[in-house]
Structure formats: structure tokens, C-alpha cells
Amino acid sequence: MVSRSYSNLLDLASGQFPSLSRGDKRFPRVKTVAGVLSEFDDEASNSVSSDAPSSISQERVIIVGNQLPLKVHHKPDSEKGGRYFSWDEDSLLLQLKDGLAEDVEIVYIGCLSEQIDPSEQDSVAHLLFETFKCVPTFLPPELFTKFYHGFCKQHLWPLFHYMLPLSPDLGGRFDRSLWQAYVSVNKIFADKVMEVISPDDDYVWVHDYHLMVLPTFLRKRCNKVKLGFFLHSPFPSSEIYRTLPVRDEILRALLNSDLIGFHTFDYARHFLSCCSRMLGLSYQSKRGYIGLEYYGRTVSIKILPVGIHMGQLKSVMNLPETEVRVSELREQFKGQTVMLGVDDMDIFKGISLKLLAMEQLLLQHPDKRGKVVLVQIANPARGRGKDVQEVQSETNATVKRINETFGRSGYKPVVLIDTPLQFYERMAYYVIAECCLVTAVRDGMNLIPYEYVISRQGNDQLDQALGLEPTQPKKSMLVVSEFIGCSPSLSGAVRVNPWNIDSVAEAMESALTIPETEKQLRHEKHHRFVSTHDVAFWARSFLQDLDRACREHIKRRCWGIGFGLGFRVVALDPSFRKLSLEHIVSAYKRTKNRAILLDCDGTMMTQSSVSSNPNAEAVSVLNSLCRDTKNVVFLVSGKGRSKLDEWFSSCENLGIAAEHGYFVRYNNDADWETCKPISNFDWKHVAEPVMQLYAETTDGSFIETKESALVWNYRHADRDFGSCQAKELLDHLESVLANEPVSVKSGQYIVEVKPQGINKGLVAERLLETMQNKGMLPDFVLCIGDDRSDEDMFEVISSARTTSSLSPVAEVFACTVGQKPSKAKYYVEDSSEILRMLEGLAAASEQGVVVNGYQVPKQSIIDKVN
């Protein structure tokens, strides 16, 4: 298959895209040079704009995971190359295809479970693609070790499971070389995706924490790539996550996805909290969907726990070996009640806590001795290191102690199985167990309870092996940790805090003694949920939401900005473009009646500046523009009039609108006027005590008292708490001021109460009307602002084209600061660029005046400000 990825930037720049067909089945393998890449590597993959419409037809899905859903087998006594491959039926990446339509092509990208000699990599890659539609990612051993056993397992895995590196023994200190290896591997994965992707057609679904920065590399190559990401591990609270030195880079990389999936609302809530606290982003919930606005793109959040593969479980239950093994186990544990635990041997599964609870149960309930058995299946650890060895030693020691204390001839209270089991053997244990125990202290999902419920439903052959009547109601009991992902979906389970040994022991005793009818009802409830919310349902639901999240692609113009892992895509209206100095100077020179409206904060003054006063250069430029008799210049601000008087007293001809337009003054000699006659401000006596209450209870917040308005500002408060308080205050004020002629609005870190109808748009309307009444029909309008309050001005001057308040040939420039969604049609990068542009206009005003005996040409003006 020939890739239709945009690999030639010269073709992109010229708009000459290669015409390739899906018909060619050759697999183009891009030679990957091993090595560590800097996270600031921007090379030839830098973004360009992507404006072509995107197809919504779900022709192909590219599934990207750390490991391919393949098993590698070796022929006995074979020479080099005597290996063969087969599907790994236990792999989630393989199982999720059941949720896709039959005509959807699936391509898998990932690593193999063992190293392949470089001399064989080309032939293996070709074989796997032709046979399995799998694209292998070959990583050098040293790089793989740093990536997987280093950054993934030493940093991300412990941190995401709430383990801080407080000492070298607990995960180890942050190692930037491991982070660079992680970035390098994600870059290699991006190269593999680009080999096979058709950007306008394909969907890309990235899985788990190993590839969290991959979305940035893919978005950098294709601005409109249809990209979903699902995290299968927990996402920690912001207090834990913020300790990661590369926290911002990972968050921004994930936000380059269109849809981000989590197993539970807790994980999603923690992610959203991190985005709020560290990136200043807020989320909105609309019609059941949660979305984050990120540079004009809506990044959707999906909350749905993964399910099990029903077909696989039922096929294993139907095996003759399963029935035989059930009969053997029934005989082995005859006269005893079996409780079952199935866990990986790692520090987060809580095996030792479960064993201590079993010990406590036998101590507190002597009647259970000889009758209750805990079978603990300990799967081999996926990681390696000192912590795994410690868990193994502690587990073996605890089992030995319990069996020596409570065991007797023919009875072992704890049966530890620490050798690998066939799936049918594990199923047989599920079938005979009266209760399943999962006491993990932290786990992303854990499907053991789901498998147990389906196994307990059984079939005719297993019922016969258990000596049950086919019509007899099935039953099961679950004791699950409240810290695992599947817990919220199992409402009939007994939820426990695994750290509370006494509580877990009580739950185990309760699960054994609960009435049979109650066990049946709980089993029925769980079975109904698990059987309908399987892995196919999960995959289908995720891809449907991904399709919905990507529909805006065809309506937006996307531009890539930023370097390295700071790269992001800005999605803008197709007509939105940067305001060029040559363009506006040319229009300025051709016109005679000019209206210029300038926001103050963030436009004429930089908000990040330590000093809040306008600099002398800005005041000088304003004075130059005001001296041109063809100009009417207005400064529009939310500040009070006394402060603006103080700042701009030297600008004699400058018009000023204070407090978002409530007060207006046309020049220094004129008196302040009000845009609307408002005589009653009694509402302040109602609103101010309410605001004061919230200011006292929200550390870092304060009240700004203006002549026409009251503002509660929480810019310096905790973002989450401040946002929560702002919503409460908004509701509170709307309630107590319901009968007052005021509007209550929330803005960026503020809640404001002001008279109805007062906004910056009112200033624009009044200015245009005044000029028209004086016979100065504006033929040039420039309006510049940087925040939401300026959008009212943009809307007024844009709609003025359809009225008689502007000249029919008027040049209108509504311009915002920064590339972001706006009603403006133009943008400039920052306040310094605004100053250069205004200097250019001021210099143009001087053209035609003889300077030192010469007339200043147009190009000299542009050169002067550049």
C-alpha cells in the first residue's frame, strides 16, 4: 500500500499533492535511523496549513499501541529465521475490531514482543503487513530499555499509580535522558504512522501512556488528522501529576488529539483539573459531551470503561478441557467454599493486603477454618526490579505464615498459584469460586471481575460439571477495591478500602453469608451490564464519538504554530488572516474619514508587564495619529475614568471610553458623558455584600469598585476553587438581582455586575453615528482588541457595512491580538506588532508633507516601522 501522507514539503508549499491510489499493495518501509531525538526537534515535519475538506467516511482505522497484537513462535530446532507469527487473541487491540464494521480496514502499528535482527527487519515488516496488516516498529535494544523499562516503568507508571519518587528506591529521580528516549520512540512511531496514513480518510487511535506525546508529532505532520487517544491507566490528581517535570509537555501533546478517552470520571476529572491548573483551560459540558477549547479546536473527553470479549470467553467455556478442569477442582475443594483472587505480581495489586484480610477473617471467625479457602492466582509481573522481588517475598512469607497457623492435614487456607496458567484453567477457577476478591490499591481498569461474572453464568456443560440444574438461577459475589476503574460500573459489588484490613475481612465474611436470593440479584445485575458493555460496544462507542469530534475539520482552517512539543494547531474561520502592514497602510493612505478604536489592556499595554502604565512610545504614537485631522481616535477600556485621565492627559485630541463605554469623552477639553442615562445604582448595596462574602472566603480574590460596575476578581486565587466560587457567585447574584436593571456576566477570572446594555459595542455605534452626523462618513475603520469584551466592537463595525453608517467603499479592519477564534477577520501576533503597525499609520499621515525638502515615499514609511 502506498502512503498518501504529505512527505514532500515542497509539494505542500506549492499545493501540488501527489495523486496516489489505494490499489498498490506494496508496503513502503521508511528506513529509521536509531538514536535519541531532542524534544525540540522540528526538522522537516514542521506544519503547514491544511485547508482541504476531510472525508468522514470511516474507510480505515489505524490502531497504534506499544505492542502489536501478535505472538512470535519459533520452530523447534530451526535455524535463523525459523519463526512464525500468529494473532494474540488476548490482546485488547485485536479484540476491539469486533466493534467495527466488516468493511473497515484495520492497520496495527506497534513493537514485537522480541527483538528482530536488523538484517531481517525488512523481510519481517513486509511479511507482517501483507499477512496481518501490521506495521512493526523496530527499536534498538538500548533505546527500548530507556523508553519502556526507563521512562514508562520508572516514571510514568509509578506516578500514575500515585507513587512519588521521594527516594531513589521509589521509582528514581527524573532522568532527562529517559525522557528524551521516550520522545524519540514516539517520534519513530509517528514515522511509522506516516508511512501508511491517508490523512483525509483514515482515523488514528492511539493507546495508553507509552505514546502520550505521539499526538503532537502526528498533528505536526497533518493538521487535520482524525486522532483519538485512550488512556488505559489511571490519571492522577493534579497534586500528584504536577510533580512531573515534563507535565506541560505531556498535557499539550494529549490536547493535540480530537478525542481523549478515560475509563472513569475520576480519571477524566483529574485530567481536566490538570489542564485548568497548569494550562489555564476550562471545560464545558454540552448535551452530554465534555469538551476543552484549545486554540479554536474542541478537544472532546470520553468516559467509558472498556469491556471484555464475550466471544472469547464463551468459546473457552465451551472447551472440553474447561469442563474437565471444573470437575477436578470441584472434587479438590469438596466441602469447602472457594474465594478467588487473580492478580499480577506487582506492588499495586494489593495481594499482601488481601492475604492479611484472609488472616483476619480466620482469626475473627474460627468457624470458617477448614471451610473457607482463598485461591490466589499470581500472574508473572510485567515489570522488573527490586519492588517486584519484595512483593514476591512478602507474599510467600504471608502465605506460609497463614497456612502454618490455620492449616491442618488436608486443609490449606491459602492456595498460592504463582506459575502461568492456561486461560481455560483460570476460567475453571472462576466457575467454582463463590466470591472474587480484587483489592488493588490502584488499577486503571481490571477486567477480572467482568470475566468472573460471565464465567459464573456458565453453560449447560459447566452446570452439569457443578451438579446444577439448567434452570437454577446463577449467583456470584464480588468484593472490589474502590480504587480500581471497574468499581463504579459494578454497583452490586461490595466496595472496600483495601488499606482497611478489618473492613476487607468484614466484606469477605459478608459476601459468604449474604442470602442466596441477594447473590442471585447482584449477579443478574452485573451480568446484564457486563454482557452488553463488552469490548465491541466500547470500541464502537469510542469511534462514533471520534467521528463526531472530527466533523468540524471540514469547516475550519487549521494552522500549526509552536516548536517541538509546544506545537499546537489553531483552528480558525477560513476568512481569518494576518493583517499585513502594507495592506493597511495602503488603505489608510487612500481614505479621508478614519475611525480608529483601540482597546487598552492587552492591546496598547502588555498585560504581562510589571508596570501597568502605558509606555511613552505608545502615548507618542497615539498623539501622532490624533494630530491627523482625518482621524478620530478612541481608546476603549474597562478601567475607570480617573486612571485613564492620569495616563493619557498628554493626548489632547484622544477620545476615551471608560468602564467598557459607560463614560465617554471626545477629547481633553470635553466633559465626560454617559452613553446611557442611569440614575439609580442602588443595586450596588445588594451586590457588594454578596461579593464581599465570596472575597472573604476565597483567598486571592478581591473586589474592584467602579463608578458604574462591581467586579469580583479571582485571578490570583486557586483556579479550581476560584472557578467553583465564580459559578456559585454568578447564580447568587442573578438570584438577588433578578429584578434590577443590571447584567451579571462571568469573564476571564472575573464576575461582573454592570447596567444593562453597557458594552464596548455601544462605543463603536456612537462613534460611527457621531461621525455620520458631522458629515464625516467613515471610509476607514480600524478596531483592535484582545479579549471577549472587544468582540462587541468587532460585531458592530462588521455589521455596519450593511447600514448607511459607513461609506459604500469603506475599508474595515476588525483585528484581534493572537490567533484565536474571534468575530474579527484579522489578527496580529502581539502588542508590539500593534505598536509597529500604528507607527506605520502615523508615518503615513505625514506623507505629503515636505521633510528636509523631500516628500516621503510610501516604501520609506513601511521601512521606517520595520
C-alpha positions, -999 to +999 in steps of 0.1 A: +000+000+000+014+034-010+012+060+017-007+092+008+009+111+036+023+145+028+060+137+029+073+164+005+071+199+020+079+215-014+048+198-028+028+211+001+040+246-003+031+246-040-002+229-035+009+200-058-002+170-039+007+135-052-021+115-066-018+080-052-041+051-053-051+026-027-048-002-053-010-006-050-003-031-023+034-025-020+045-017+016+068+013+017+092+009+046+109+041+056+144+035+069+145+047+105+178+058+119+181+049+156+191+075+181+178+099+207+160+130+194+156+162+212+120+172+221+127+204+202+133+185+170+112+203+144+130+194+112+111+188+080+080+178+098+070+214+105+034+221+100+017+239+071-019+250+068-044+223+059-075+235+041-087+206+021-120+192+032-118+159+051-138+128+044-159+115+072-162+080+056-147+056+080-127+036+054-098+026+077-087+028+113-050+028+123-046+013+157-013+024+175-001+007+206+031-001+223+029-038+213+014-054+182-014-080+188+009-107+176+027-137+191+061-148+179+067-185+177+099-204+169+100-237+151+118-263+171+154-270+161+152-243+134+180-222+121+179-184+120+147-171+105+127-202+116+100-181+133+063-176+125+036-153+138+000-156+150-026-133+164-026-128+201-062-135+210-058-119+244-048-085+231-073-057+235-061-041+203-072-072+184-104-077+203-117-042+196-121-049+159-154-066+168-168-031+173-161-020+137-180-028+106-167-057+085-157-034+056-135-012+078-098-020+072-076-021+103-039-014+103-019-021+135+013-003+145+035-013+174+065-033+186+070-070+185+075-089+218+111-098+208+140-082+190+145-088+153+179-088+138+184-057+116+192-079+086+157-094+089+137-064+096+127-056+060+115-091+053+096-093+086+080-059+081+068-070+046+055-103+058+036-088+087+020-061+066+010-085+038-003-112+062-017-093+092-018-056+082+007-050+110+034-024+108+062-033+132+082-006+149+118-018+154+135-001+183+172-006+192+176-026+225+192+003+243+166+028+232+138+004+241+152-002+276+154+035+283+119+041+268+100+011+283+118+000+314+131+035+320+107+064+315+075+043+312+080+020+341+102+041+364+085+074+360+050+073+344+037+040+357+045+047+394+034+084+392+001+075+375-004+050+403+002+077+430+038+068+439+060+098+442+098+094+438+106+105+473+137+084+473+159+067+447+142+034+457+107+046+449+108+050+411+140+070+410+146+107+403+136+122+370+162+114+343+161+136+312+179+111+291+150+087+297+125+114+287+145+120+255+143+083+248+105+084+253+102+114+229+124+096+204+104+064+204+071+084+200+088+102+170+096+068+155+060+057+159+049+088+142+072+080+112+055+046+110+020+061+110+030+084+083+041+055+061+006+042+058-018+070+066-042+087+042-048+119+062-081+128+046-096+093+051-081+074+080-088+075+117-059+071+141-065+056+175-035+057+199-035+036+231-020+042+265+007+060+284+036+047+263+026+071+235+013+102+251+034+127+230+026+109+197-004+131+190+019+162+187+041+145+161+011+134+141-007+167+143+025+184+132+026+163+101-012+165+093-031+194+109-064+177+103-055+142+112-085+124+128-069+114+161-082+097+192-063+087+223-073+063+251-055+061+284-058+026+300-041+035+333-053+059+360-047+096+356-035+110+389-048+141+408-032+174+399-013+174+432+005+142+421+008+149+384+022+184+389+054+169+403+063+156+369+090+179+353+075+175+318+039+179+329+030+207+305+046+190+275+025+158+280-007+177+286-003+198+255+006+167+235-026+149+246-046+180+237-034+176+201-059+147+199-095+152+189-109+128+215-093+117+247-108+086+265-107+075+301-122+046+320-138+066+348-150+101+355-124+104+383-096+099+358-111+124+334-118+149+362-081+147+373-070+154+337-094+184+334-082+197+367-046+195+355-055+213+323-072+240+344-044+244+370-014+241+347-026+254+313-055+277+324-080+258+303-116+254+313-140+227+301-177+228+292-203+201+292-229+204+265-256+178+256-238+151+275-204+158+259-174+173+278-151+195+257-120+216+262-115+247+240-079+246+229-068+272+203-101+271+185-103+233+185-127+215+208-110+185+223-137+161+234-134+139+265-148+104+265-156+084+297-163+048+291-148+017+308-135-010+284-153-043+283-144-080+278-145-101+247-177-121+251-170-144+222-135-154+235-148-162+270-178-182+257-155-202+234-132-211+262-161-221+285-172-244+257-139-263+256-139-299+269-107-291+289-126-264+309-154-288+319-128-315+329-108-289+350-140-277+367-148-313+377-113-318+391-114-285+411-148-293+424-135-326+437-103-310+451-122-284+471-152-306+480-169-294+512-150-260+511-160-225+499-136-210+475-128-174+473-106-163+444-080-136+437-064-132+403-037-105+402-004-096+386+026-098+409+032-061+414+031-036+442-002-020+432-024-052+431-027-054+469-021-091+472-005-088+506-034-067+519-058-094+507-038-121+525-038-101+557-076-097+554-079-135+550-058-140+581-080-115+600-111-134+588-099-167+601-089-150+634-122-134+640-144-162+627-129-196+639-159-213+623-145-205+589-114-225+595-114-257+574-143-244+554-131-214+535-101-214+511-085-184+493-071-194+460-046-166+449-035-168+413-004-146+409+004-139+373+040-131+364+049-095+369+050-073+337+078-051+351+110-059+368+131-046+397+135-046+434+099-038+442+086-069+423+111-091+443+099-076+475+062-083+467+070-119+459+090-124+491+062-108+512+035-128+495+053-161+500+061-153+537+025-143+544+010-174+527+035-196+547+025-180+580-012-183+574-010-219+563+012-228+593-011-210+617-045-222+605-038-252+582-041-288+591-040-321+574-060-319+541-066-282+545-046-252+534-064-219+539-044-202+512-035-218+479-009-197+460-006-204+423+024-184+410+030-204+378+015-194+345-020-209+338-038-216+306-069-194+301-092-224+304-077-232+338-083-197+351-119-199+338-123-232+358-113-214+390-138-186+382-166-212+378-160-228+412-154-197+432-182-183+454-166-149+456-140-130+437-117-106+456-099-076+439-080-055+464-057-035+442-046-002+457-046+014+423-056+000+389-066+016+356-095-008+349-091-045+359-113-069+339-110-098+364-145-091+379-161-090+345-145-123+335-157-138+368-193-127+363-195-142+328-179-174+339-203-178+368-232-175+343-217-207+328-234-230+302-251-264+302-218-284+303-204-265+332-237-266+351-236-304+347-200-305+360-211-285+390-241-306+396-266-277+390-299-278+373-300-258+340-329-237+352-313-229+386-306-192+390-269-182+388-251-163+416-219-146+422-203-122+447-177-095+442-155-077+468-137-050+449-114-021+458-128+014+454-096+024+437-099+003+405-115+015+373-142-011+371-156-004+406-181+024+395-197+001+369-203-028+394-230-013+416-238-047+432-203-053+444-191-049+480-167-020+477-138-017+501-109+004+511-081-022+506-059-004+532-085-011+559-078-048+567-107-051+591-131-037+566-119-061+539-123-090+563-158-080+572-167-077+535-153-112+528-175-126+557-205-106+544-200-120+509-201-155+522-231-152+545-254-129+523-287-146+514-287-167+482-315-146+466-294-115+472-264-131+455-286-140+425-300-105+422-265-090+423-252-115+397-281-108+374-275-070+376-237-074+369-242-100+341-267-077+323-242-048+323-210-068+315-226-087+286-240-056+270-210-033+276-183-056+260-152-046+242-171-043+209-195-018+225-166+002+239-147+003+205-179+012+186-188+040+210-153+055+210-151+056+172-185+071+169-175+099+192-142+103+174-162+107+141-184+133+157-154+152+172-137+154+138-166+168+118-155+204+124-124+197+104-141+205+071-153+238+084-121+252+099-088+265+085-060+250+106-026+265+112+003+249+131+023+271+154+050+265+180+081+243+181+089+209+194+064+196+220+049+231+223+034+226+188-004+230+185-029+237+158-050+268+157-084+262+141-099+294+126-125+307+103-114+303+067-115+341+061-094+348+092-059+360+082-030+381+095-032+418+090-004+429+067+013+463+073+014+470+035-023+463+031-035+486+060-011+514+051-023+514+015-059+515+026-051+542+052-035+565+026-065+562+002-091+573+028-101+606+043-125+599+072-110+574+095-123+559+128-098+541+149-109+522+180-082+507+203-086+485+234-063+495+262-053+465+284-035+438+264-036+459+232-019+492+239-003+478+271+012+444+277-007+425+305+024+406+315+043+438+321+052+446+357+042+482+352+005+488+344+012+522+329+013+528+291+049+534+279+060+567+264+063+552+229+026+542+229+015+576+240+036+593+214+021+572+186-014+580+198-006+617+197+007+614+162-025+597+150-046+622+168-029+652+151-041+640+117-074+658+111-087+629+090-086+606+121-110+601+150-091+580+176-108+564+205-093+544+233-118+519+248-111+505+283-126+487+312-106+510+336-121+539+355-120+574+340-097+588+367-070+563+359-073+569+321-072+607+327-040+603+345-024+580+319-034+599+287-036+636+299-010+645+273-031+632+244-053+663+238-073+650+208-077+614+220-112+602+227-116+579+257-143+554+267-140+543+303-157+514+321-164+495+289-182+525+274-203+538+302-183+570+303-172+588+271-150+618+264-142+630+229-110+650+238-092+666+267-113+697+266-146+679+266-166+668+296-172+632+304-206+619+292-225+587+299-236+566+270-269+558+288-286+579+314-286+558+345-295+575+378-301+545+401-272+525+414-290+511+445-283+476+432-247+481+444-259+479+480-273+445+473-244+431+451-214+444+471-222+424+504-226+393+484-193+398+466-176+406+499-187+373+513-171+354+484-140+376+486-135+367+523-140+330+517-118+328+485-082+335+492-066+356+465-098+372+453-108+409+456-135+434+445-129+462+420-153+490+426-161+512+396-185+541+392-208+520+371-199+484+379-187+460+405-162+433+396-152+402+417-117+392+405-102+358+413-071+359+390-048+352+420-070+326+437-067+288+432-081+282+398-103+253+406-117+268+437-120+302+422-139+288+392-162+269+415-168+300+436-174+321+405-202+298+393-218+300+428-214+338+429-229+341+394-260+321+404-262+340+437-260+375+421-285+365+393-309+355+420-307+385+443-305+410+413-333+394+392-355+425+394-327+450+389-317+466+355-283+451+355-265+422+337-244+397+356-216+382+335-186+360+340-154+366+322-117+355+324-112+352+362-140+378+369-177+381+377-190+415+368-223+433+375-230+464+354-260+483+340-278+465+312-268+475+276-233+488+286-206+472+264-178+483+241-201+478+211-221+508+223-190+530+219-184+518+183-221+526+175-219+560+190-186+569+173-199+559+138-232+578+144-214+609+156-191+610+126-220+604+102-239+633+118-209+656+113-208+647+076-177+625+081-190+592+067-162+568+077-144+552+048-117+535+070-124+517+103-097+501+124-107+483+156-082+463+177-088+443+208-076+412+226-104+397+247-141+388+248-153+423+257-139+436+224-160+411+204-190+435+207-170+462+189-160+437+161-196+427+157-208+464+154-182+475+128-186+443+108-224+447+106-221+484+099-212+476+062-249+467+057-261+501+070-257+537+060-232+545+088-202+536+066-191+547+032-200+521+005-163+517-003-152+517+034-122+497+044-130+478+076-103+462+097-115+443+128-083+429+143-078+407+174-045+400+192-032+364+187-045+336+166-078+326+183-115+322+175-129+357+170-155+378+152-126+398+138-114+390+103-077+398+110-052+392+137-017+404+148+006+385+170+011+407+200+010+443+213+045+451+200+032+443+165+003+466+171+026+494+180+047+489+148+015+490+128+003+522+144+037+538+138+033+529+102-001+546+101+013+577+119+042+579+094+016+576+065-002+606+079+030+626+075+033+617+038+027+646+015+045+669+040+078+681+027+106+669+051+140+684+045+129+693+010+118+658+001+084+641+000+085+608+019+076+578-004+053+550+007+080+523+009+100+546+032+071+546+056+070+508+057+107+506+061+106+530+089+085+508+111+101+476+101 
